[in-house]
Amino acid sequence: MQEQIRTYNKVISPAANGDVSLTLLRLGSLNKFKNPLVNSKYQKTKKKYIARFSSFTEKSKATCNNSVINDLCTFYHDYWKIKLLNNPANCDSILYNKLSHYLVNKKLTKLNFEELSSTIQNDSELTKVIKSEGFYCKFMLINGIQDLLIWDKQSQAEYSVDLPETKIDVNVIFIESYVSRGVSDYATFGYSQIGGWASNKDSSLFCNKGTYKLKSEMFQNSYLKHEAIHFVDLKNYPNLESADLEYRAKLIELIYCTDKTIFKRIDEFIIAASNENRENAHAFANYHLICQLSKKIFRKEFEADITKWKSLTSEDLNKTSLELFQISSEMLKANPNLNRIIENVYNFN
C-alpha cells in the first residue's frame, strides 16, 4: 500500500510545482490502483482534475459572503487555470487588465484606469481594496505564477527558535481562517498548500495554522525552524534567490528531524524533486539537496530508493545535512551579496 501511495503522490506532485499539464498526463497513463482505498481517492481526484483543467465543467463556488472578494478570487482562479496548463499567452497582463477594469468600474479605487494600469502590478491598490473589505492578504510569485492568499482571522504568539549558528525570538502570526489558500491549493485540491512564510516587513512569521499540530515535530522543524532561517537569511543575504533560500531551509529541517519525521521528509523531497526550472524553488532545492546528500552518503548522483535512506540513522542524516549547511554558510559569509549557492556546494563534495 505504501508504494501505491508514493505513486499517487508522484502523480500529483507536478501540480504542486505549478505543472498541471504533467499531472494530467500522468493521470491519463494510470488507470487504477490495486488497493481499494488508494484507488477510491485516486478516482475522485482524477475526476476533479478533469472537471477543472480538461473538460472545464467544474461548477464555481463562492469563497465567502463578500462579493468583492469573491470576484477577485474568480479572476485569480481563471488566471491560475490557464497558467497552470503552461499556456501563458500574456495571461499575467490579461489578469491585471481585468483587475484594473474591475476596480475602476466598481469605484473601488480613486485612481483612473491609466493610473491604475501603470501601478497595479505592485499589488498595493489591490491590498488596499481587500483590507477595506475587512480581510488580510498576501501577494506572492510562486513558480512564476502570481499568487494570492486571503484570510479574515489571525492570532499571534511568541517563540524562541534555536538554529545552528544563532537563536532568535520570533513573532508568529497564525492564519486561522482562509478565504483563498493560493495557487498550490487550487492546483492540487488541497494536497499541497503554503505552510507559512517569513516577512521582514512585518517582523513576523506567518503560519497556516490548520497545516500543523503545534506541539508536533513537523511544526517545530518544518515550520518554525524552516521559516526562522528564511527570516535570518532574508535579512543577512538579501540577494539570495528563492531556490537557495529553500535549499538552506530544507537542510535546517534535516539537521533537527528525528526518526519520527526524517525519512518522511526525505521521501517527500525525492518525490517532489525537479531540476528543470530554477524558478520552481522548492522542486529545484529538493533535487539538489537529494543529489548532494546522495553524493556524500551513497557516492551516486541521485538516490531515489527510500529503503536505502531508511538504512541510515537519523543522526547520520543530521550530521551530513549540517555539513552542507555550514558549507553554504561559509560561502555567504565570505560574500553576503551572493544570489546563488546551490551549484557551488558541489565543489566541496
C-alpha positions as CSV (number, residue, x, y, z in Angstrom):
1,M,0.0,0.0,0.0
2,Q,2.8,2.4,0.9
3,E,4.3,2.1,-2.6
4,Q,0.9,2.8,-4.2
5,I,0.6,5.9,-2.0
6,R,4.1,7.0,-3.2
7,T,2.9,6.5,-6.8
8,Y,-0.2,8.5,-6.1
9,N,2.0,11.3,-4.7
10,K,4.2,11.3,-7.7
11,V,1.2,11.8,-10.0
12,I,0.0,14.9,-8.0
13,S,3.4,16.4,-7.2
14,P,4.0,18.2,-10.6
15,A,0.8,20.2,-10.0
16,A,2.2,21.3,-6.6
17,N,5.2,22.7,-8.5
18,G,2.9,24.6,-11.0
19,D,2.8,22.0,-13.8
20,V,-0.8,20.6,-14.0
21,S,-0.2,19.5,-17.6
22,L,2.3,16.8,-16.4
23,T,-0.2,15.7,-13.6
24,L,-2.9,15.4,-16.3
25,L,-0.5,13.3,-18.4
26,R,0.2,11.0,-15.5
27,L,-3.4,10.7,-14.6
28,G,-4.1,9.7,-18.2
29,S,-1.5,7.0,-18.2
30,L,-2.6,5.4,-14.9
31,N,-6.0,3.7,-14.9
32,K,-6.3,2.5,-11.3
33,F,-4.7,1.2,-8.1
34,K,-5.0,-2.3,-6.7
35,N,-5.6,-1.1,-3.2
36,P,-9.3,-0.1,-2.9
37,L,-8.7,2.8,-0.5
38,V,-5.9,4.4,-2.6
39,N,-7.9,3.7,-5.8
40,S,-11.1,5.4,-4.4
41,K,-9.1,8.5,-3.5
42,Y,-7.3,8.4,-6.9
43,Q,-10.5,8.1,-9.0
44,K,-12.1,11.1,-7.1
45,T,-9.0,13.2,-7.6
46,K,-8.9,12.2,-11.3
47,K,-12.5,13.4,-11.8
48,K,-11.7,16.7,-10.1
49,Y,-8.7,17.3,-12.3
50,I,-10.6,16.5,-15.5
51,A,-13.5,18.8,-14.5
52,R,-11.3,21.7,-13.5
53,F,-8.4,21.5,-16.1
54,S,-9.6,19.4,-19.0
55,S,-13.4,19.4,-19.7
56,F,-13.8,22.7,-17.8
57,T,-17.1,21.5,-16.4
58,E,-16.4,22.3,-12.7
59,K,-19.0,24.5,-11.2
60,S,-17.6,27.6,-9.5
61,K,-18.3,28.1,-5.8
62,A,-18.4,31.3,-3.8
63,T,-15.4,31.6,-1.5
64,C,-17.2,33.8,1.1
65,N,-20.2,36.1,1.6
66,N,-18.3,39.2,0.3
67,S,-19.0,39.9,-3.4
68,V,-15.8,41.9,-4.0
69,I,-13.6,39.2,-2.5
70,N,-15.5,36.5,-4.5
71,D,-15.0,38.4,-7.7
72,L,-11.2,38.9,-7.1
73,C,-10.8,35.2,-6.3
74,T,-12.7,34.3,-9.5
75,F,-10.2,36.5,-11.5
76,Y,-7.3,34.6,-10.0
77,H,-8.9,31.2,-10.4
78,D,-9.4,31.9,-14.1
79,Y,-5.8,33.1,-14.4
80,W,-4.4,30.1,-12.5
81,K,-6.3,27.7,-14.7
82,I,-4.5,29.0,-17.8
83,K,-1.1,29.5,-16.2
84,L,-1.0,26.0,-14.6
85,L,-1.6,24.4,-18.0
86,N,1.6,26.0,-19.3
87,N,-0.3,28.2,-21.7
88,P,0.7,31.7,-20.6
89,A,-0.4,33.7,-23.7
90,N,0.2,37.0,-21.8
91,C,-2.2,35.9,-19.1
92,D,-0.4,38.0,-16.4
93,S,-1.2,41.1,-18.5
94,I,-4.7,39.9,-19.0
95,L,-5.2,39.3,-15.3
96,Y,-4.0,42.8,-14.4
97,N,-6.1,44.4,-17.2
98,K,-9.2,42.7,-15.9
99,L,-8.5,43.7,-12.3
100,S,-7.9,47.3,-13.3
101,H,-11.2,47.5,-15.2
102,Y,-13.0,45.8,-12.3
103,L,-11.6,48.2,-9.6
104,V,-12.4,51.3,-11.7
105,N,-15.9,50.1,-12.8
106,K,-16.9,49.2,-9.3
107,K,-15.5,52.5,-8.0
108,L,-13.2,50.6,-5.6
109,T,-10.2,52.9,-6.3
110,K,-9.7,56.7,-6.6
111,L,-7.2,56.1,-9.5
112,N,-8.3,56.3,-13.1
113,F,-7.7,53.4,-15.4
114,E,-4.5,54.7,-16.9
115,E,-3.0,55.4,-13.4
116,L,-4.1,52.1,-12.1
117,S,-2.9,50.2,-15.1
118,S,0.7,51.5,-14.6
119,T,0.8,50.6,-10.9
120,I,-1.5,47.6,-10.3
121,Q,1.3,45.0,-10.7
122,N,2.8,46.2,-7.4
123,D,-0.4,45.0,-5.7
124,S,-0.6,48.0,-3.4
125,E,-4.0,49.1,-4.6
126,L,-5.4,45.6,-4.5
127,T,-4.2,45.3,-1.0
128,K,-6.0,48.5,0.0
129,V,-9.2,47.2,-1.5
130,I,-9.0,43.8,0.2
131,K,-8.2,45.4,3.6
132,S,-11.1,47.9,3.2
133,E,-13.4,44.9,2.8
134,G,-12.2,43.6,6.2
135,F,-9.7,40.9,5.0
136,Y,-5.9,40.3,5.2
137,C,-3.9,39.3,2.1
138,K,-0.6,38.3,0.8
139,F,0.6,38.5,-2.8
140,M,3.5,36.3,-3.9
141,L,5.2,34.9,-7.1
142,I,5.2,31.1,-6.8
143,N,6.8,29.1,-9.5
144,G,6.4,32.0,-11.9
145,I,2.7,32.3,-11.1
146,Q,1.0,35.3,-9.4
147,D,-0.4,34.0,-6.1
148,L,-3.0,35.5,-3.8
149,L,-3.8,34.4,-0.2
150,I,-6.8,36.0,1.6
151,W,-7.9,35.4,5.2
152,D,-10.2,37.0,7.7
153,K,-8.9,35.9,11.1
154,Q,-5.5,35.7,12.7
155,S,-3.8,35.4,16.1
156,Q,-0.2,35.8,17.4
157,A,2.3,34.0,19.6
158,E,6.0,34.4,20.5
159,Y,8.5,31.6,20.0
160,S,12.2,31.2,20.7
161,V,14.0,29.2,17.9
162,D,17.4,27.5,18.1
163,L,19.3,27.4,14.8
164,P,22.9,26.1,14.1
165,E,24.5,29.5,14.3
166,T,22.1,31.6,16.3
167,K,19.0,31.7,18.5
168,I,16.2,34.1,17.6
169,D,12.9,35.2,19.1
170,V,10.1,35.4,16.5
171,N,6.5,36.6,16.4
172,V,4.3,34.1,14.7
173,I,1.0,35.2,13.1
174,F,-1.3,32.3,12.8
175,I,-3.8,32.4,10.0
176,E,-7.0,31.0,11.4
177,S,-9.5,31.2,8.6
178,Y,-8.6,31.3,4.9
179,V,-10.8,32.6,2.0
180,S,-8.2,31.9,-0.7
181,R,-5.4,29.4,0.1
182,G,-3.5,30.2,-3.1
183,V,-2.4,28.6,-6.3
184,S,-0.8,25.4,-4.8
185,D,-4.1,24.6,-3.0
186,Y,-6.0,25.3,-6.2
187,A,-3.7,23.2,-8.4
188,T,-3.8,20.2,-6.1
189,F,-7.3,20.3,-4.5
190,G,-5.7,20.8,-1.1
191,Y,-3.0,18.2,-1.4
192,S,-0.4,20.9,-1.3
193,Q,-0.6,24.5,0.2
194,I,1.6,27.1,1.7
195,G,2.5,26.3,5.3
196,G,3.8,29.8,6.0
197,W,6.3,32.5,5.1
198,A,8.7,34.9,6.7
199,S,8.2,38.7,6.4
200,N,10.9,41.1,7.4
201,K,8.5,43.9,6.6
202,D,6.1,42.7,9.4
203,S,9.0,41.4,11.6
204,S,7.0,38.2,11.8
205,L,6.5,34.7,10.5
206,F,3.1,33.8,9.1
207,C,1.7,30.3,9.7
208,N,-1.1,28.4,8.1
209,K,-2.4,27.1,11.4
210,G,-4.5,24.3,10.0
211,T,-1.5,22.6,8.4
212,Y,0.3,21.8,11.7
213,K,-0.2,20.3,15.1
214,L,1.5,23.0,17.2
215,K,3.3,20.5,19.5
216,S,4.5,18.3,16.7
217,E,8.0,17.8,15.4
218,M,6.7,18.9,12.0
219,F,5.7,22.3,13.4
220,Q,9.0,22.7,15.3
221,N,11.2,21.8,12.3
222,S,9.3,22.0,9.0
223,Y,7.6,25.3,10.0
224,L,9.4,27.1,12.9
225,K,13.0,26.4,12.1
226,H,12.4,26.4,8.3
227,E,10.8,29.8,8.3
228,A,13.1,31.2,11.0
229,I,16.2,30.6,8.8
230,H,14.3,32.3,6.0
231,F,13.9,35.3,8.4
232,V,17.6,35.3,9.1
233,D,18.7,34.8,5.5
234,L,16.4,37.4,4.1
235,K,18.0,39.9,6.4
236,N,21.6,38.9,6.1
237,Y,21.7,37.8,2.4
238,P,19.1,40.0,0.6
239,N,20.1,38.9,-2.9
240,L,19.8,35.1,-2.3
241,E,17.3,33.6,-4.8
242,S,14.2,31.6,-3.7
243,A,15.7,28.2,-4.6
244,D,18.8,28.8,-2.5
245,L,16.7,30.1,0.5
246,E,14.6,26.9,0.3
247,Y,17.7,24.8,0.0
248,R,19.1,26.1,3.3
249,A,15.7,25.9,5.0
250,K,15.2,22.3,4.0
251,L,18.7,21.5,5.3
252,I,17.7,23.0,8.6
253,E,14.8,20.7,8.8
254,L,17.0,17.6,8.2
255,I,19.5,18.8,10.8
256,Y,16.9,18.7,13.5
257,C,14.5,15.9,12.4
258,T,14.4,12.6,14.4
259,D,13.3,9.2,13.3
260,K,9.7,10.3,13.7
261,T,9.8,12.5,10.6
262,I,13.2,12.5,8.8
263,F,12.5,9.6,6.3
264,K,9.1,11.0,5.5
265,R,10.6,14.4,4.7
266,I,13.4,12.7,2.6
267,D,10.8,10.8,0.7
268,E,8.7,14.0,0.1
269,F,11.9,15.7,-1.2
270,I,12.6,12.8,-3.6
271,I,9.1,12.7,-5.0
272,A,8.8,16.5,-5.5
273,A,12.3,16.9,-6.9
274,S,13.0,18.5,-10.3
275,N,16.0,20.1,-11.9
276,E,14.1,21.6,-14.9
277,N,13.4,25.1,-13.7
278,R,15.2,27.1,-11.1
279,E,12.0,29.3,-10.7
280,N,10.3,26.3,-9.2
281,A,12.2,26.9,-6.0
282,H,11.0,24.0,-3.8
283,A,11.4,21.4,-6.6
284,F,14.8,22.7,-7.6
285,A,16.0,22.8,-4.0
286,N,14.7,19.3,-3.4
287,Y,16.6,17.9,-6.3
288,H,20.0,19.4,-5.5
289,L,19.6,18.7,-1.8
290,I,19.0,15.0,-2.5
291,C,21.8,15.0,-5.1
292,Q,24.3,16.4,-2.6
293,L,23.3,14.1,0.2
294,S,23.4,11.1,-2.2
295,K,26.9,12.0,-3.3
296,K,28.2,12.3,0.2
297,I,26.4,9.3,1.6
298,F,25.9,6.8,-1.3
299,R,28.5,8.1,-3.8
300,K,25.9,8.3,-6.5
301,E,24.1,11.1,-8.4
302,F,20.6,10.8,-7.0
303,E,19.4,8.0,-4.7
304,A,15.6,7.7,-5.3
305,D,15.1,4.4,-3.3
306,I,13.7,5.4,0.1
307,T,14.6,2.0,1.5
308,K,18.3,2.9,1.1
309,W,17.8,6.1,3.0
310,K,16.0,4.1,5.8
311,S,19.1,2.0,6.2
312,L,20.7,5.1,7.7
313,T,20.3,6.6,11.1
314,S,18.7,10.0,11.6
315,E,21.9,11.1,13.2
316,D,23.8,10.2,10.0
317,L,21.5,12.5,8.1
318,N,21.5,15.2,10.7
319,K,25.3,15.3,10.6
320,T,25.6,15.3,6.8
321,S,22.9,18.0,6.4
322,L,24.7,20.2,8.9
323,E,27.9,19.8,6.9
324,L,26.2,21.0,3.7
325,F,24.5,23.9,5.6
326,Q,27.9,25.0,7.0
327,I,29.4,24.9,3.6
328,S,26.7,27.2,2.3
329,S,27.1,29.5,5.3
330,E,30.8,29.9,4.8
331,M,30.2,30.9,1.2
332,L,27.6,33.5,2.2
333,K,29.8,34.9,5.0
334,A,32.6,35.4,2.5
335,N,30.3,37.2,0.1
336,P,26.9,38.2,1.6
337,N,25.8,39.6,-1.8
338,L,25.7,36.2,-3.5
339,N,22.5,35.3,-5.2
340,R,23.2,31.6,-5.8
341,I,25.0,29.0,-3.7
342,I,23.5,25.6,-4.6
343,E,25.6,24.8,-7.6
344,N,28.8,25.9,-5.8
345,V,28.3,23.5,-3.0
346,Y,29.1,20.6,-5.3
347,N,32.7,21.9,-5.5
348,F,33.1,21.0,-1.8
349,N,31.8,17.4,-2.0
